[in-house]
Amino acid sequence: MLARDWYYTQRRRLGLDSAVASIYDRHDSSDVRTRAVLSMLGVQRGWRVADIGCGNGVLAVEAALMGADVDAIDISPAMLALAGIQASDRKVAVRTQPAGLLSFAYQPNSYDLIVSEFALHHLPDFWKAVALARIHAALKPGANFYLRDIVFVSMPDGVDRDVEGWAEFCIKNHDFDRDSVVSHMRDEYSTFGWVIERMLTDVGFTLVSADYHAPLHGTYLLRKPEPGEQS
Ligand SMILES: C[S@@+](CC[C@H](N)C(=O)[O-])C[C@H]1O[C@@H](n2cnc3c(N)ncnc32)[C@H](O)[C@@H]1O
């Protein structure tokens, strides 16, 4: 997509240097969980799969081990370097692309599956919709998009209590430090689950399922309808 002078600068923030990469180089998205997700999504040998915002490459590498032809895409060269190391350690090939949700290169109707986990919240809402429309265009008709992100599940009924409760949960259960929770709330763009659902259906996806997990995770399975099929 042609960048214009008003185009959102995806590289303005996180994950670009190795200091931040070390924060994202987490191993809590275990390969066991990832393998189960990819099996549930029906990944087959020869499928074209993209993981956008791939981070350290756990999912991309697992998909490649299942025989898929994988594009590991991330705005951060530091994260892609980790994904490359992971791929060579596991003796599998993935194609890395240093690009973002708004700039990854694709042939229309070419992917059998696109996955994006915990990256979409880096974009403000207007740009989330632009990114989702690009993902829709890149998928083959009938193919799936699997999205996970940090989303707000309900209206806050006490902002301080709700956010502090979330901070405590993340620090206790996900080994986050306080700074990463603070910067997520202050500087990033998580939005409401219902906003995400509306964007997904407005760009043309069929919403197969939306699952919300306490206190702030949304998992969405989407399908790009075949021509003539209702979305
Ligand atoms: C929280 S990490 C998630 C990594 C991985 N998907 C996972 O679940 O472990 C967020 C990732 O999104 C990447 N990222 C941030 N903004 C992005 C953008 N606009 N397009 C693509 N990736 C982006 C960061 O570099 C980082 O690797």
The ligand as a Gaussian input file, in Angstrom:
#p B3LYP/6-31G(d) Opt

LIG

0 1
 C        2.918000      -8.625000      22.458000
 S        3.926000      -9.046000      21.061000
 C        3.079000     -10.515000      20.482000
 C        3.981000     -11.446000      19.739000
 C        3.382000     -12.805000      19.352000
 N        2.310000     -12.659000      18.376000
 C        2.893000     -13.535000      20.577000
 O        1.670000     -13.664000      20.759000
 O        3.729000     -13.967000      21.389000
 C        3.436000      -7.812000      19.872000
 C        4.203000      -7.911000      18.564000
 O        3.579000      -7.045000      17.616000
 C        4.593000      -6.369000      16.899000
 N        3.994000      -5.153000      16.325000
 C        3.778000      -3.949000      16.896000
 N        3.184000      -3.123000      16.039000
 C        2.976000      -3.837000      14.882000
 C        2.406000      -3.537000      13.620000
 N        1.895000      -2.352000      13.363000
 N        2.378000      -4.502000      12.688000
 C        2.904000      -5.732000      12.940000
 N        3.473000      -6.066000      14.101000
 C        3.507000      -5.128000      15.069000
 C        5.698000      -6.143000      17.924000
 O        6.943000      -5.901000      17.301000
 C        5.675000      -7.463000      18.681000
 O        6.495000      -8.438000      18.112000

